[in-house]
Amino acid sequence: MAFGKIGQTLTAVEIFDLVRVELEQVEREIGLESVSSVDAVTYIGQYLQSGGGKRLRPILVLLCGRLFGESNPGLVRMAAVVEMIHTATLVHDDVIDMAKTRRGRPSINVVWGNHTSVLAGDWLYMQAFQVALRERSFPILDTLINLTQMMVEGELLQLERIGKIGVSEADYMELIDRKTASLFSACARLGAAAQGAPENEENQLADYAWNLGIAFQLIDDVLDFTSREKILGKPVGNDLREGKVTLPLIYALEFANPEERKLVETVLADGNYDQVPFGKILQILRRHGGIERAQQRAEAFTEKARAIMRDFPPSAYQRALLAVTGMVTDRDH
């Protein structure tokens, strides 16, 4: 599959091939580091790892690192660390959201229960830091600590706003900055740091990935309304069912009449689509251009990411990072 409309010749397979060897090493590292003396933690780690996923975050670490030379064990470790942290956040998110499925399978909280899942997520967080500590690098630890604080703050902000229809675009952007973009930015920074990149280039890469992360979350929120459950791996319309008002809906509500707002409020209050079918909410979104505006906003952020990446010297890895922007905006899940 080609990536978007940016004139890149690299395909998804070609991008994957650039870091295939390192990704295999990352998978082995995660497998080894997810083994605990407590069986439940080990089983949960194996279940999560076997669930697949796009591995976009470790790929981002590896591509950013390879801009500055050959791979090294520290780069592989950083890629494993960010995937472990990401996995831990998914476990906690599913508990908080009372999710039933993740990537087309029963979620951890359904299989093992909330108490065990929360503790397993905590263990994964701490194990990720344990792995990172081996680098003996204060800047790397500083990045990871700041990241973890940002993500927890994002989750707390989201909990404050659950079920509220009056979420503004500024509120939403603040939330996804903390919950998603901060992790993407950290991936790029860690990849550069593991290779000893100059500070100014590390900062540029972090900015590139921050814009990429914002675009990624915007498209995620669009797909929650427009994809199909079989493709998405979880029920469509799930965000609104869970009380989350995301950007496509924020845009649509700017022009919605009182009756339409009432329909949205009913879903927020009920936590289901029993009284108001999902199709009616989708009609409101399409009628008022919420989906199209959110997609355009995502494209604006990917263009910012491309502009930053074009400043780097041409190479296979620079072209791959340019092409990743298309992968983010043109995906279907």
N, C-alpha and C positions, 0 to 999 in steps of 0.2 A: 504494500500500500504506500502510495506517495504521500508526503506530508504537505497538505494544503496547497496554497496558490503562491508560494514564495519562490518558485523557480528552482528549488533545490533538487538535485538528482538523487540524494540519499533517500533510501527507503527505510522502513522500520527494521527490516531484517539487516540492512547494511549498518544501521546505527547500533543495533544489538551486537553485530559481529565485531564492531570496534572494541567492545568491552566484554565480549563473551567469556574470555578466560578469567578476567577479574571477577565477573559476576558469579561464575562457578565457585571461585574461591570465597566470595561473599556468602553464598549459600552454605558452603561447608562451615564457614566461621559461625554463622547464625546457628546452624545445627549443633555445633559443639558447645557454643556458649549458652544454649537454651536448655542444657541438661542440668538438672538440679538433684540434690539428694532427696527431695520431696517428689514423689512420683507424679502427683497431680500437675505440678509446674512443668515437668518434662513432657507429659502427655499433651498439655495445653499448647506448649511450644511447638510440638510436632504437628498438632492439628492446625495451628495457625500457619505454619510454614508450608504445609501441604495444600493449603487453600489457594495458593497462587497469588495473583495480583500482578499489577503492571510493573512493579519494581522501579517505578519512575524515579523515586528519590535516591536509591543507591546508584542508578544509572547517571543521575545528575551529578552526584559526588564524583563518580569515576570520570565522566567526560570533562568536568571542570578541572580535575586533577591532571588529566592527560594533556591538557593544553600546555602544561609546563614540563612535559618530559615523560620518561618511562614510568610505569607503575612501581609502587613499593608496598611493603606489607602494611605500613601506616595508612595508606590510601584505602586499601581493602578493608582495614579495620574500621575506618570512618564510615565507609559505605554500609558496613554491617551495623554499626552503632545507630545510624539514622533510621535504618529499617526496623531495628528493635524498638526504638523510641516511637516510631510511627505505629507499629503493631500494638504497643502498650496503650497508646492513645485510642486506638480503635476498640480495644477491649473495654476501656473505661467508658468510651462514648456509648457503646452498645448497652452497658449496664444502665447508664444515666437515661438513655433514650428508650430503654426496655425493648430493644430491637429483637426481632425474631430470626432474621437471616442476615448473613454477611457473605458476599460473593457466591450467592446461590446455595449456601449451606446453612444449617442451623448455627446461630451465633453462639459464642462461648458461654454467655450467660444462660442460654437455654439448655445447653448440654451439661454445664457444671454448676450452675447457680450463681447468684450475684456475689455472695461472700467470697467464694473461691476465685471467681473471675477478677474481682477487685484486687485481691492479694496477689494473684498471678500477674496482673498488670503492673502492680507496684514492684514485684520482683524483676520483671523485664526492664523497667526503668532503671533500677539499681544495677542490674547486670550490664546494661548499656554503658553506664558511667564507669563500671569496673573495667570494661574493655577499653574505654577511652582513656582511663587513667594510665594505662600502659605506655601511652605516648609521652608521659611526663611533660605535658605542655600546658602551661597556665592559660594561654590564649584559647586553646581548644576547649578546655574545661569552662572557661568564661563564656564562650559561645554556647555551649550546651546548657549551662545553668540559666543564662538569659533566655534561651529558647524554651526551656521547660517552664520557667516562670510566665513567659508570654502565653504559652499554650494553656496553662492552668487558668490564667486571668481570662483568656478567651472563653473557656468553658464556663467560668463563673458569670461572665457577662451574658452568655447565651442563656443560662439558667434564669437570670434576672428578667430576661425579655421573653421567655417562653409564654405563649398564649396571648401576647399583646399585639394588637393590630397596628398600633401607632409607631412601628419601628421605622426610622428614617434611613435614607441612603447613607448618611454619615455614620449612624449606628451600625449599619450592616458592614460598611467598609472597615470600621474599627474592629469589628468581630473577626472578619476573615483575615485581616492583617495579623492578628494574634494566633488564630487557629490554624491557618494554612500557609500564608505567605511567609511567616517567620520561619517555618520549617524548610521551605524551599530555599530561602535565603541562607539559612544555616548550612544546608547541603552544599551549596556552591562555595561558601566560605571555608568549610571543613575540607573540601576537596583541594582548594587552593592552598590552604595552610599545611596540609599533609605533604605537599610538594615544595614547600618553601617559597611560594610565589610572593612577589613584591606586594606590599600592603595596598598600594593604590589599585593594583589589578585585582586583588582579593575583594576590595570594596566594590569595584565595578561588577565583578561576577555576582556578588551578593545582591546588588541592585538589579541586575539582569534576572536573577532567579526570583527575587521578590515580585517583580512584575509578572513573571511566568506563573507564580503561585496564585496571585490574585486572579489572573485569567483562568487558571485551572479550576478554582472554586466557583467562579461565575458560570463556567460551562457545566460544572457538576450540578449547580442549582437549576440551570436550564434543563438538563437531562432528567432531573427528578420529575419534571412535568411532561417531558416530550418523549422519553425513551420507553422501552417495554421492559416488564419485569424480568423476562428471560435474558435480555441483554444486560440490563443494569445489575442483576444479581440480588436485587431487593425490590420491595413493592414500589411502584411509581406513586407520586404524590405523598411520599412518606414525610417530607419536611413539614408540610402544612399539618398533616395528621399528628405529628409530634409537637405542634405548636410553634414551629419556626416560620417566620415571615422572611423570605429571601428576596433578592433584588428583582427578579421578574415580577413578583407579586407587588412589591413596593412600587414599582413603576406603574403597574396596572391600576393600583389603588389611587394613584394621583388623579385619575380620570373617572374612577368608578362612581356610580350613583349610589344613593343610600341603600337601595334594595340589593345591589351587588355586594356592597360592604357587609350587609347583614348576612349574606350567604357565606362569606369568608369567616365572619365572626362565629357563625354556627359551627363550622368545621373546627375552628380553634377551640371552641367551648366543648364540643362533643369528643374530639380526638378521633373522629372517624368520618366516613362519607355516607353514613346511613341516611341522614336527612337530606344532605346536599350531595348529589353524585359528583364524582371527580370530574366528569365531563363538563359540568356547569362551571366549575372553577377554571378549567382549561379554556372554555369559551370566553370568560372574562379576561383572561390573560391575552388571548389572541385578539379580542375585540379592541383592547386598549394598547396593543403593541408591546406588552411587557417582555415577552420572550425575545422579540427582535431587538429591543433596546439593550437588554442584558447581553445579547450576543455581540452587538456593536461595541459595548463597553469592554467586553473581553478582548475583542480584536484590537482595541486601542492599547490595552496593556501588553498584548503580544507584540504589537508594533514597537512599543517602547523597549521591550526586551530585545527585539531584533536590532534596533538602532544601537544599543549598547554592544551587542555581540559583533556587529560589523566593524567596531573599532579594534577588535583583536586581529592579529595576523592570520591570514588564510591558512587553514590546515583541515585535515579530515575531521578533527574534533571540533574546530570552530564551525564547520559546515553542519556537523551533527547537532550542535547546540542551537544553531539557527533553525534547523529542520524540526527540532523538538517543539518549537513554538507552534508549528502547524499541527503536530501530533496532539497538542493540548486542546486547540480550538476545534479541530475537525473530527474529534473522536465521537463514538456513539455510546460509550460507557465509562 
